[in-house]
Amino acid sequence: MSLESLILFVLGLVVAALILPYLRRFIIALGHVRPNYRGEIIPASMGVVFALVPAVLFAGTFAVRPGAAYLDLVPAFLLATGGMAFWGLIDDVYGSRQATGLRGHLVRLLRGEVTTGALKAVGGLTIAFLVSLATAHGPEILLNTFIIALAANALNLLDLRPGRAGKGFLLAGGLLAAAAWPHPFLVFPAAVGGALVAYLPSDLRGRAMMGDAGSNALGVSLGLTAAWVLSLPAKIGLLVFLVGFHLFTERYSLTEVIANNRLLRFIDRLGRTRREFPDP
């Protein structure tokens, strides 16, 4: 991790730690709460902090570091994280769980039923295309579009147990940093990662839900950065993986797969106390 990425990671952690208590009270006051798997009522969509923190940090960067190499891409990054968080929030507030997975929402859409999940998919794909159009050329526009959109949804698919999406982000973000170090654009997931580390203890203890607003923002920050920093062969390989992951989760329960694998189960439970993870 470059020095600037490390600085933004730490600042992201600090800013999120300051914002989260106020955000928690605000969400509870609005009545946007949900029962967790223990039946306790907790605030939902706390993951909007993953879009708020980068907006604060990069606004400050324009003033402090006007010559930074990544500043031209900040508007596209904030559009992607903010836009994905917005569509995720719509699904969190108004969505129904009667249709699940991309296939479920597409089937309902073909029947003439518009679900919030379908709106989120269309809105997310549109955002991915717009930021790709603004930052790529030729065939890479479509390649980047699908990487960004599928990465956003991949983290959403993980968000079925406390801490799982956050751990997925940290693992994928670590691999991305290792592959692209010390690329200056790694400041983007670094800023989001700092906010995640500040938030994650509440998620692990089942005291807050990041919601689709949070998981989509996490995923798109990784997908967008990958589209910007990886070579063409690496991006093609990543797209193949993301397509395969989505096809796999349409056919198999990810939670059951994790529960039946000792290593994955250990990682999934890491950071949680025993009472906080009944076996599925």
N, C-alpha and C positions, 0 to 999 in steps of 0.2 A: 504494500500500500504506500503510495507516495505521501510526502509530508502534508500536502494540501488535502488529500483524501482523509488522512488521519485527523487533521484539524477539523474538517467538516463533519466527520464522524462524531468527534467529541462535542462539537457545538450542537449537532443534531440531538445528541443525548441530553445535553443541558437544556436546550430550548424545549424539547418534548417533556422533560421532567417538570418544567415550569408551567407548561400549557395543560398537561393532563388532568390535574386536580380541578381546574376551572372547566375543562371540557366535560369531565365526568359529571359535575354538578349541573352544567347546562343541559346535557342530554337527559339526566334524570328529571330535571324541571320540566322538560318538554314531554315527558312521559314515554320516551323512546326506550323502553326497557323490555327485556325478554327473560323467561325462565331458563336457567342453565340446566344441564343434565341432572343436577341434584334438586331441581325445582326452586332454586333460589332466584329471586328477581334481580337482574343485574343490567347495567347500561349496555346498549347495543351500539354498533357502528362506531366504536371508539377508534377504529382504524383510520378515520378521516384525518387523524394526526399525521399520518404518513404523507398526506398531500399538503397539510398546513405547514409543517416544519420546513420542507424544502423551499416553499414559497417565501418564508421569512428569511431563511439563510441566503438564498440566491438574490433576493432583493438587496440584502446587505452587501453581498459580494460585488454587485454593480458599483457600489459606492467605494468599497475598500480596495477592490482589485479590478479596476476598469479594463485592464489589458489581459485578463485571464483568457487562456486559449479556448475554454469551453463556453464562454458567455453567449456566443451566437446561438448555441443550442438550448440555452435555458428556457426561452419561450416554448419551444417544442416539448421539452421535458415537463414543464409545468402544465401545459395543455393536456399532455398524456396522463400524468398522475391525477390532476384535478378532474379531468373529464371521466376517467375510469372510476375514480372515487364517487363522482356524482351519480353515474349510472348504477354503481353498486349500492349507493345509498337509496336510490329509488327502489331497487329490488328489496333492500332490507326493510324499508318502511311499508311498501305496498305489495310485496311479493307473496306468492303462495307456494307451498311445498308440494302441491298436487302434481306438478310437473318438475322433473329433475333431470339434470344432464342436458347437454346440447341436443341430443336426439329427441328427448322428451319435449323440449320447447319447440323444436322445429316441427315435430309431428303436430303439435297443437296449432302452430302457425299455419301449416298446410290445411288444417281443418277450419281456418278462419278465426281461431282464438288467439288474440294477442296477449301474451303473458309479459310480465315485467322482465323475466329471464330472456325472452326473445328480444325485447327492446334493448336490454343490456348488451346482448350479443351484437345486434345491428349497430348500436351506438358505439360499442367498443371497437368493432371492425372499422367503422367510419373514422374514429379518432386515430386508429393505427394507420389507416391509409393516408390521412391528412399529414400526420407527422412524417411518414415515410416519403410522401410526395415533396415535402419541404426540405428533406435532408438526404435524399438518395436520388439516383438517376437510373433510367432504363429498367431492365428486368429486376434490379435489386429493390425497386419500389414494392413490387408484389411480394418478393421474398421477405423483406423487412416487415411488411404489413402482417403477414401470417405469423411470423415469429413474435411480434409484439402482441398481437391479439391472443394467440395461443398461450404465450407465457403468462399473460394476465389471468386467463382462465385456469391455468395449471395450478397456481397458488390458491385459487378459489376452491378447486377440487380437493386440496389438502385440508382445508379449514373445516374439519369435522370433529376434531378433538382439541382441547386446550393446548396451545403452543405449537401445534403441528405445522401450520402455515408459516409461523415465525421461524421454526427450525429449518423448514424447507428453503426459506429465503436466505438464511445464514449459510446453509450448505451450498446452495447454488451460487450465492454471492461470493463465497470463498473460492469456488472453482473458477468463476468468471474473473476474479481478481488475479488468480494464479495464471490464467491463460493470457491476460492482457496487461499484467504489471509491466511498467509503471504508467500506463496510459492516463493522460490527464482527465479523460472522461469518466474515470472510475469515481470521481467526486460525486457523481449522481447517486449511485446505489450506496455510497458511503454516508451521505447525508440522511438517506432513508433508513439505513441500517442503524445509525445512532438513535433515531427516533424509536425504532423497533426495540432496541435493547432497553430503553427507558420504559416502554410499554409492556414488554414481554412478561415480567413477573405477575402482573395482574391477570394476564391471559392464562398463564400456567396454573394459577390458583383458582381459576374459574370465577374471577371477580369482575371480568369485563369481556365483552365480545368485540373482536375487530370488525366482524361482519364482512359482507361482500365489498363494502366501501374500502376496508383495509386490505383484504387479500388481493383485490384487483389492483390497488395502488402499488402494493409490494411487487406483484407479478409484472406489471407494466414497466416498473423502473428497471427490473432486470432485463426484460425483453428488449426494451428500447436501448439500453446500454450495450447489450450484446450485439444488436443490429449495427451499432456505431463502431464498436471496437474490434470485432472478430473478423477474420479473413473470410473470403467467400466460401471455401471448402468447409470451414468450421461452422458457418451459418447454415449451410445446407445440411450438415450433420445434425445441428441443433434442431432444425425444422423437422427432420425425420424422427428424431427422438420425441419432440412435442406431439407430433401426429400419432406416433405409436403409443405414447402415454395416454392421450385422450381416447384412443380406440380401446386400450386396455381397461380404462376406468369405466367405459360404457358397458363392458362385458363382465367385469369382476368388481367386487367390493374392495376398495383400497383398505378400508378398516379391517376387513377379515384377513387380507393378505398380510398386513402389518401384525395382526394378532397371532398369526401362525408362523411368524419368522422371529426367532429369538433376538437377533441383532436389531431388526427394525422395531420390535416391541420395546427393547431396552431404550433405544433412541427416542421413541415416541413418548415413553414414560419419564424420561429424564427431566428433572426439575419439578415434577409433581409428586405430592405425597400419595400414599396408597389409597386414601379415601377419595381421592380426586380422579381415579380412573377405573371405574368398573369395567371389567372385560366385556367386549361387545358380544 
